[in-house]
């Protein structure tokens, strides 16, 4: 599975500019990746007080994402602000070429940043299959909650993808938790963060990374680096590892409520 990590600045509160920028980035890697992963709220930045930026599911930005996936023959994972009848969602998505999109809504909303006041949490613990890989998506703050991301023995994932707007002031936790989620779930992990300064003055320094079965960094961006890294992750290797050393079988039973 070839995964492109796209770490770059997001234009604050400007969906059209951000869609254009993503289209250009995908054109440069066409044919090189099965999945392109972009930061959380890729079309607006982490805007938690702008209801006017929310779109209906299937609206303009969703149509643009599907067109880009079809045109560049690359699946796209990220999140964006969606408006439903009962409120707003920070919706994580997988747009794949020529098939209906899949989504989950961010479960854990960042109260300190105002997110919980405007958005409603999701409750979907879904695993998606794409090109033979089983993938779980987490959105930013979800990474802090290992029970939420714990493997379900009945539907195990191979790759955990986390999309984020994770600021520099707390990036040490991001650096620690990405490999921790890989270790406890015997899974490959990909984390994509943004860089730059947002409209509130918050600074982001990236640290996007991918970890293999042995917690080796197969992709790691330099400090505040803007760019794209493409990694090849072996689903067969991680499945063999879980079979040969099935530590997951010793995990405590739990129920998510």
C-alpha positions as CSV (number, residue, x, y, z in Angstrom):
1,X,0.0,0.0,0.0
2,X,1.5,3.3,-1.2
3,X,0.5,6.2,1.0
4,X,1.3,9.9,0.4
5,X,1.6,12.1,3.4
6,X,0.8,15.7,2.4
7,X,2.0,18.2,5.0
8,X,1.4,21.8,4.1
9,X,-0.1,25.1,5.3
10,X,-3.9,25.5,5.1
11,X,-5.3,28.8,3.9
12,X,-7.5,30.1,6.7
13,X,-11.3,29.9,6.0
14,X,-10.9,29.7,2.2
15,X,-12.3,26.4,0.9
16,X,-11.8,27.3,-2.8
17,X,-8.1,28.1,-2.3
18,X,-7.5,24.9,-0.3
19,X,-9.3,22.7,-2.9
20,X,-7.2,24.2,-5.7
21,X,-4.0,23.7,-3.7
22,X,-4.8,20.0,-3.0
23,X,-5.7,19.4,-6.7
24,X,-2.2,20.8,-7.7
25,X,-0.5,18.6,-5.1
26,X,-2.3,15.5,-6.2
27,X,-1.5,16.2,-9.9
28,X,2.2,16.2,-9.0
29,X,2.1,12.7,-7.5
30,X,-0.4,11.1,-9.9
31,X,0.2,7.4,-10.3
32,X,2.6,7.3,-7.4
33,X,0.2,6.6,-4.4
34,X,-2.8,4.6,-3.6
35,X,-4.0,7.0,-0.9
36,X,-3.2,10.6,-0.2
37,X,-3.6,11.8,3.4
38,X,-4.2,15.5,4.1
39,X,-4.5,17.4,7.4
40,X,-7.7,17.7,9.5
41,X,-10.2,20.3,8.2
42,X,-8.1,20.6,5.1
43,X,-10.5,23.0,3.4
44,X,-10.7,25.7,6.1
45,X,-8.1,25.1,8.9
46,X,-9.3,24.4,12.4
47,X,-12.1,26.9,12.4
48,X,-14.3,26.2,15.4
49,X,-16.4,29.4,15.4
50,X,-17.5,29.7,11.7
51,X,-20.8,28.0,11.1
52,X,-20.9,29.6,7.7
53,X,-18.0,27.4,6.5
54,X,-20.0,24.2,7.0
55,X,-21.3,22.4,3.9
56,X,-23.8,19.6,3.5
57,X,-22.4,16.2,2.9
58,X,-22.3,15.9,-0.9
59,X,-21.8,19.6,-1.3
60,X,-19.3,21.6,-3.3
61,X,-16.1,20.4,-1.5
62,X,-17.3,16.8,-1.4
63,X,-17.9,16.9,-5.2
64,X,-14.4,18.4,-5.7
65,X,-12.9,15.6,-3.6
66,X,-14.6,12.9,-5.6
67,X,-13.6,14.6,-8.9
68,X,-10.0,14.7,-7.7
69,X,-10.0,11.1,-6.6
70,X,-11.4,10.1,-10.0
71,X,-9.1,12.3,-12.0
72,X,-5.9,11.5,-10.2
73,X,-6.8,7.8,-9.5
74,X,-5.9,8.3,-5.8
75,X,-8.0,7.9,-2.7
76,X,-8.0,10.9,-0.4
77,X,-8.3,10.8,3.4
78,X,-8.8,13.9,5.6
79,X,-11.6,15.8,7.4
80,X,-13.8,18.8,6.7
81,X,-16.7,20.7,8.4
82,X,-20.1,19.2,7.5
83,X,-23.6,20.6,8.3
84,X,-26.3,18.1,9.3
85,X,-29.9,18.9,10.4
86,X,-29.0,18.5,14.0
87,X,-25.7,20.3,14.0
88,X,-22.1,20.4,12.7
89,X,-19.6,17.6,12.3
90,X,-15.9,17.4,11.9
91,X,-16.2,14.6,9.4
92,X,-13.3,12.3,8.5
93,X,-13.5,10.9,5.0
94,X,-12.2,8.4,2.4
95,X,-12.9,9.5,-1.2
96,X,-11.8,6.7,-3.5
97,X,-11.9,6.7,-7.3
98,X,-15.3,5.9,-8.8
99,X,-17.0,4.6,-5.7
100,X,-19.2,6.2,-3.1
101,X,-17.3,8.0,-0.3
102,X,-17.0,6.7,3.3
103,X,-16.9,8.7,6.5
104,X,-16.8,8.8,10.2
105,X,-17.3,11.8,12.5
106,X,-14.7,12.9,15.0
107,X,-15.5,11.3,18.3
108,X,-13.5,13.4,20.8
109,X,-14.1,17.1,20.4
110,X,-11.4,19.5,21.7
111,X,-13.3,21.6,24.4
112,X,-10.3,23.9,25.1
113,X,-10.3,25.0,21.4
114,X,-14.1,25.6,21.3
115,X,-14.8,22.5,19.1
116,X,-17.2,20.9,21.6
117,X,-19.4,24.0,21.7
118,X,-20.1,24.0,17.9
119,X,-19.7,20.4,16.8
120,X,-21.4,17.1,17.7
121,X,-19.4,13.9,18.3
122,X,-19.5,10.8,16.2
123,X,-19.9,7.3,17.3
124,X,-18.7,5.2,14.4
125,X,-15.9,2.7,15.0
126,X,-15.6,1.6,11.4
127,X,-12.8,-0.2,9.5
128,X,-12.7,0.4,5.8
129,X,-11.2,-2.0,3.2
130,X,-9.3,-0.4,0.3
131,X,-7.1,-2.2,-2.2
132,X,-6.7,-5.2,0.2
133,X,-5.8,-3.1,3.3
134,X,-8.1,-2.6,6.3
135,X,-8.0,1.0,7.5
136,X,-9.2,2.9,10.6
137,X,-9.4,6.7,10.5
138,X,-8.9,8.9,13.6
139,X,-9.3,12.7,13.6
140,X,-6.7,14.6,15.7
141,X,-7.8,14.6,19.4
142,X,-9.1,11.0,18.9
143,X,-5.4,10.0,19.0
144,X,-5.3,10.7,22.8
145,X,-7.9,8.0,23.5
146,X,-6.5,4.5,23.2
147,X,-9.7,2.7,24.1
148,X,-11.5,4.3,21.2
149,X,-8.8,3.2,18.8
150,X,-8.3,-0.3,20.2
151,X,-8.4,-3.2,17.9
152,X,-11.7,-5.1,17.7
153,X,-10.8,-8.8,17.3
154,X,-13.9,-9.2,15.1
155,X,-12.9,-6.5,12.7
156,X,-9.1,-5.7,12.9
157,X,-7.4,-3.0,11.0
158,X,-4.0,-3.0,9.4
159,X,-3.4,0.7,9.1
160,X,-4.4,3.5,11.5
161,X,-4.5,6.9,9.8
162,X,-4.7,10.0,11.9
163,X,-5.4,13.4,10.3
164,X,-4.7,16.5,12.5
165,X,-4.3,20.2,13.1
166,X,-2.0,19.6,16.1
167,X,-0.2,22.7,17.3
168,X,3.5,23.1,18.0
169,X,3.0,23.8,21.7
170,X,1.7,20.2,22.2
171,X,3.5,18.3,19.4
172,X,5.5,16.2,21.9
173,X,2.3,14.3,22.7
174,X,1.7,13.7,19.0
175,X,5.2,12.4,18.6
176,X,4.7,10.0,21.5
177,X,1.2,8.8,20.8
178,X,1.6,7.8,17.1
179,X,4.0,5.0,17.8
180,X,2.1,4.1,21.0
181,X,-1.0,3.4,19.0
182,X,1.0,1.3,16.6
183,X,2.5,-0.7,19.4
184,X,-0.7,-1.5,21.4
185,X,-2.7,-2.3,18.2
186,X,0.0,-4.2,16.3
187,X,-0.8,-2.0,13.3
188,X,0.9,0.4,10.9
189,X,0.3,4.0,11.7
190,X,0.2,7.1,9.5
191,X,-0.2,10.6,11.0
192,X,-0.5,13.8,8.9
193,X,-0.5,17.3,10.5
194,X,-0.4,20.7,9.0
195,X,2.4,23.4,9.1
196,X,2.2,27.2,9.3
197,X,0.2,29.7,11.3
198,X,-3.6,29.7,11.3
199,X,-6.0,32.6,11.5
200,X,-5.9,32.6,15.3
201,X,-2.1,32.9,15.5
202,X,-1.7,29.2,16.4
203,X,1.6,27.7,15.1
204,X,1.9,24.2,13.6
205,X,5.2,22.5,13.0
206,X,4.0,19.3,11.4
207,X,5.9,16.2,12.5
208,X,3.8,14.0,10.2
209,X,5.1,10.4,10.3
210,X,4.5,6.8,9.4
211,X,5.6,3.8,11.5
212,X,6.0,0.2,10.4
213,X,5.5,-3.0,12.4
214,X,8.7,-2.5,14.4
215,X,8.0,1.1,15.2
216,X,10.6,2.3,12.7
217,X,9.9,5.7,11.2
218,X,9.5,5.0,7.6
219,X,8.5,8.6,7.0
220,X,9.3,11.6,9.2
221,X,9.2,15.2,8.1
222,X,11.7,17.8,9.2
223,X,10.7,20.6,11.5
224,X,8.0,22.7,9.8
225,X,8.7,21.1,6.5
226,X,6.2,21.6,3.7
227,X,6.0,18.8,1.2
228,X,4.9,15.3,0.3
229,X,6.4,12.0,1.4
230,X,5.3,8.7,-0.2
231,X,5.8,5.5,1.8
232,X,5.1,1.8,1.0
233,X,3.6,-0.1,3.9
234,X,3.3,-3.9,3.8
235,X,-0.1,-5.1,4.9
236,X,1.2,-8.7,4.5
237,X,4.0,-8.1,7.0
238,X,1.8,-6.6,9.7
239,X,-0.7,-9.5,9.4
240,X,2.2,-12.0,9.6
241,X,3.5,-10.2,12.7
242,X,0.1,-10.4,14.4
243,X,-0.2,-14.1,13.5
244,X,3.3,-15.0,14.7
245,X,3.0,-12.9,17.9
246,X,-0.7,-12.5,18.6
247,X,-0.4,-10.1,21.6
248,X,-3.7,-8.6,20.8
249,X,-5.4,-11.8,22.0
250,X,-4.3,-10.9,25.6
251,X,-6.0,-7.5,25.5
252,X,-8.7,-6.8,28.1
253,X,-12.3,-7.0,27.0
254,X,-14.2,-3.7,26.9
255,X,-17.3,-2.0,25.6
256,X,-17.4,1.5,24.1
257,X,-20.5,3.4,25.2
